[in-house]
Amino acid sequence: SGSYMLWDESTDDLILGGAAKLGIGTTAPGDRLELNISSTSTDPVFGGTPDQGIRLKNTSATAGNFTSILNLNSAGTLSSMIAFRNVDHSTPNTAGAIDFVTRNGGNLYRAMTIAETGNVGIGTTAPATALHVAGALTAGGILSIDDTTDSTSGTSGSIHTDGGVGIAKDLFVGGDIIVAAG
């Protein structure tokens, strides 16, 4: 079938060639790499089963270092990646973030970041809120704010803008409209 396995003792590399497939936990892998796990744990955070996945480890204690999953094009050029960033290595303050990186032409961009706080940033690497979008945002459906707190203070349940507001269609208001002098 043209498949082969080679162990290079001089470099300690295991090489699979041709149409070879690697199966972990299976004797009949269906793709180049297949990892099968049988686990009854339903909670990946607190399930108490640390051996149920793929482990990436950077052994350097340098803050900000990372491990990653890379996508290369046919020329071997990085076209996208997921980087798992070690923000802080000190126990119990260990902190990690995830960066989703894309390429447009010659430039790499951090398209989306999930910060160590759990905040998600699109177009920003330092999201200040649960969802922080830097740049234009298009919503093709309904934008819903599900906070029932009285928003007269201009905090929760409010829409804030630092510029003007344009409404191209009907505006439905289910409560009071309050205009404050600014």
Secondary structure as UniProt FT lines:
FT   STRAND          4..8
FT   TURN            9..12
FT   STRAND          13..17
FT   TURN            18..19
FT   STRAND          22..24
FT   STRAND          33..35
FT   TURN            44..46
FT   TURN            50..51
FT   TURN            63..64
FT   STRAND          66..72
FT   TURN            74..75
FT   STRAND          78..88
FT   TURN            91..92
FT   STRAND          95..104
FT   TURN            105..106
FT   STRAND          107..114
FT   TURN            116..117
FT   STRAND          120..122
FT   STRAND          131..133
FT   HELIX           151..153
FT   TURN            156..157
//
